[in-house]
Amino acid sequence: RTPTDMTPVVPSLTLRSGAKMPALGLGTWKIAAGDTTAAVLSALRCGYRLLDCAPVYGNQPQVGAAIQQALDEGTLRSRDELFVTSKLMTQTLDPTDFEAAVRTSLAELGVDYLDLALLQWPAPQRAPIAEQWCAMEALVDAGLARHIGV
């Protein structure tokens, strides 16, 4: 780093695919919607590059506003600098609904893909885990998520 580049360096983890994931991120759970944009923008300005989101948190549009503002002001040079995670609540979603739910998250977050889509609280009583996992793999195949997990 040069003296003019004061953005903190956050260690990263290497995923099986070879992609890098920041080892430290901002969880957006329990951040009130009215406080979310400022909180996320502040975190991005401090060097955070991983954002952990979920539709059930009720603040993804505000996270998206912060991402856009960070891009507009140059805090982020491109979307590729950011690692965005969101989740699917399998207690209320059938695997056939996963793609639509992720597309809604993408629209709310203002991004074209998720770096990581997670099954939050897998519910085998709703659908077999193997069926849920196949629906997750379809998200990767469609370019909606780069990585998937539980």
N, C-alpha and C positions, 0 to 999 in steps of 0.2 A: 504494500500500500504506500501511496505517496502522502505527504502531509496534507495535500488538498483533498484526498479521498478519505474522509473520516467515517465512512459507513462501517459500522462494526462487522467483523467477519464472524459469522456463525458457522460452527462446524457442521458438516453434513454427513449423512449416512448413505452408503451406496446400496441401492436396491438390487434385487436379483437381475433386473433388466439392464443394470449399469447406470440407470438414472440416479441423480443425486437428490436427496431429500434433506432439507434443513433439520438439524437435530433439536432445534428449539423453535416453537411456534406460538402463535396467539390463539387460544381457544375463545370462541365467541359465545359460549353458553353462559347464560345469565347476565349478559350485557343488555341492558334495556335498549330497545330499538332507538329511542331518542338519543342515546349516548354512543351508539355503535359506530357511526361514521367517524366521529372525532377520536374515539378510542383506537379504531383500526388504523386510521391515518397516522396517529401519533406513533403507533407500533411500527408501521412501515417506515416512517421517518427515522425511527431509532434503529432500523436495520432488520426487523423481523421480515422473513420472507415465506413463512408457512402460516396459512390461515386455516383453522379448523372450524367448519361450519356445519349446519344442518337445518333443514326446513323447519323442524320442530322448535328451533331456537327463536324463530319469529323475527330474525334480523338480517336475513340474507340480502334483501334489497339495499339496506344501509351498508353492509359490507361491500356490495357492488359499487355503491356510490363512493366509498373510500378508495377502492381500487382505481376507479376512473379518475378521481381527483389526484391520486398519486401518479398516475400516468400523465395526466395533463400538466402537472407541475414539475415533472421530471424526477420525482422521488424514485419511481420505477421507470426504467428506460423502455421496457417492453414487458408484455405478459409473461414471457419466458423466464423472467427473474423471480416469478412467484410460484409457490407450490400451494394449490388450493385443494382442500379436502372437503367433501360433503358426504352426507349419509342418507341411507334409505331406511325408513322405519318399517321393518318387515311385519310388525304386528298389525299394521293397517294397510299394507300394500301386497297385492298379489304379484308374482314375478312378471306377469304380463303388463303390469303398470310401471315397472322400473324405468323403462325408457322415457315415458312421459314425465315421470317424477324428476328424472335427471335433467331433462330438457327445461323443466320449470326452474330448477335450481340454477342452471346455466343462464337462463334469462334474468333471474333475480340477481345473480352475481355479476352479470355483464361479461361473462367469459365464454369462450367457444368449447372448452373442454375442462374436465376436472383432472387434476393430477392424480387424485386418489378418490375413488368412490368406495364407501364402506357399507356393509350390512350392519346396521346398528341393532343390537338385540335380535339376532336371527330367531324367527318363530317357526319351528318345524311343524307346529300344529296348523299353521296357515298354509304351508306348502313344503314339500320335502326340501331339505337343504340342497341336495343335488340340483333340483329344479331352480332354486334361487341362484345357485352359483352359475348355472348355465345362462341365466338372464343377466348376471353380472358380466360374464364373458362377452355377451352380445354387446354390452356397452363399450367394451374395448374395441370389438370388431367394427362398431359404428363410428369410432373416433370420438365418442362422448366422454370417455375416461381413459386415461393412460395406464392406470394401475387400479387394481381392485383388492379388497380385503374384507376381513370380518372384524 
